Amino acid sequence: MIEISTSPATTTLVIAGDLDLAAREQFPEITARVVGLRRQLLVLDMCRVTFMDSTGAAFIISLADAGRRRGGATVLRGCDDRDLFVLEVCGALDLFRIDGEHACAVDVAS
């Protein structure tokens, strides 16, 4: 699941679950919406991502690249080491600012 929220200067995508081949059919619509918003800062909240494959990596790389071409920036928040490794192997880690100070909320089961 991917939720989009905006402020005057920022678009935030909160991503939950798997970011992979099975989710790819929603990527074109989300990309069009994000690009159409034309915000200078894109924040990708990945605290609740359970798995990301190369398809998911290509999706977030394309978002970061589109923002960069417009002079914007993309921040990864809550991205775990495994996902950072995938982006590094893709040679795309330099497209992102890494929010190393963000502390993900802990889900408490009732």
Residue pairs with C-beta under 8 A, 6 or more apart in sequence:
1 15
1 16
1 17
2 13
2 14
2 15
2 16
2 23
2 26
2 30
3 13
3 14
3 16
4 11
4 12
4 13
4 30
4 33
4 34
5 11
5 12
5 14
6 12
6 37
6 39
7 39
9 39
9 40
9 41
10 39
10 40
10 41
10 42
10 43
11 34
11 37
11 39
11 41
11 42
11 43
12 42
12 43
12 44
12 45
13 30
13 34
13 42
13 43
13 44
13 45
13 63
14 45
14 47
14 48
15 44
15 45
15 46
15 48
15 49
16 48
16 49
17 23
17 48
17 49
17 50
18 49
18 50
18 51
18 52
18 56
19 46
19 49
19 51
19 52
19 53
19 55
19 56
19 59
19 60
20 51
20 52
20 53
20 55
20 56
21 53
21 55
23 55
23 56
24 55
24 59
27 59
31 59
31 62
31 63
31 66
34 42
34 63
34 66
35 66
38 70
39 72
40 67
40 70
40 71
40 72
40 73
41 72
41 73
41 74
41 75
42 63
42 64
42 67
42 72
42 73
42 74
42 75
43 74
43 75
43 77
43 99
44 60
44 63
44 74
44 75
44 76
44 77
44 79
44 96
45 77
45 78
46 52
46 76
46 77
46 78
46 79
46 80
46 83
47 77
47 78
47 102
47 104
47 105
48 78
48 104
49 56
49 78
49 79
49 80
49 83
52 82
52 83
52 86
53 86
54 86
54 90
57 83
57 86
57 87
57 90
57 92
58 90
60 74
60 76
60 87
61 87
61 90
61 92
61 95
63 74
64 74
64 92
64 95
64 96
65 95
67 73
67 74
68 74
68 95
73 97
74 95
74 96
74 97
75 96
75 97
75 98
75 99
76 84
76 96
76 97
76 98
76 99
77 99
77 102
78 99
78 102
78 104
79 98
84 93
84 98
87 93
87 96
